[in-house]
């Protein structure tokens, strides 16, 4: 059984949706951590701790965000938001839902 995950070769950020191109040719989509936390902030008690996002403006949403791909396959969005290869492959979707 092969446990090697596909490697991201290109990352594009559009309004907190990451478009990921993998070395196996797959193109997949992943909500940024900021977008996921923002959705949680509207979920009452389960959003506790995320409500502060309603009072700030996220700089991660802009097109052209910095998203280098490290040698180990991690992606770092805007210098501090880390996405692991596992998360990039297993939590991304094949279409925007």
N, C-alpha and C positions, 0 to 999 in steps of 0.2 A: 504494500500500500504506500502510495507516494504522499508524504506530508508536506511537500513544498507548496507554498501558496503562490499564486500568480503575483508578479511584481508590478507595481504602479510605474508607468513610464511617463504619464502626463496628468496634471491636476489643473482643473479650471474651476474657479469659484464664481457663482452667479447667484447673488441674493441668498447666500448661505446654503446653497445646494452645490455640493462638489461633484463635478463630472470627472470620473476617473477612467483613464485608459490604461489597460493592463497589457503586459507583454504577451499574453495569449490572444490578444485581439479584442477581448471583451471591453465594452464601455458600460460602466455602471454609475449609479447615482447614490450619494450619501448626504443626509442632512448634517450640517456642521454641528458641533457641540453647542454652539451658541443658539442655533435654531431649535435644537431639541430642548434646551433649558428654557428658552423663551416660551415654547408650547407648554411646558410643565408649569410655568409661572401663572398660567390661567386655570390651573386645575385645583383650585381650592387648597385643602390641607395637604394634598400630595405635592403641591407646588411650593411648599414651605422652603424658604431659602433661595428660591428663584425669583421671588417677587421684585427684587432689586433691579432685575433686567427691564422691568416695565418703566423704570425711571432713567435709564441710560440709553445712549445710542451706540450700537455696535459698529465698530470699524471693520469687523470681519466680513461685512456684507458686500463690500464694494468689489466690482470687477477688477481684476488685476492684483488681487491680494497676493502677497508673497507666500508661496507654498513649495519650498524645496523638498526634494525626495532624497532622504539619506541613504547611504550604502546598505543599511540593514532593512530598508523597505519602509521605514516610518516616514510619514509626511508631517511637517510642522507648519501649520497655518499661522501666518503673521508673527512668527518668532516664538510663540508660546503655547499653541494649541496642538497637542501631539495626537496623531492617529497611528495606531499600530497596523502592521500588515494584516493581522487577523481581523481587526475591526474593518479595515478598508475592503476586504474581500467578503467577509461573512455578514456584515451589517449593511452593506450597500445593496441596492436593488437594480434590476435590469431596466426599469422604466420609472418615470416620475409618476407617483400615485397621488 
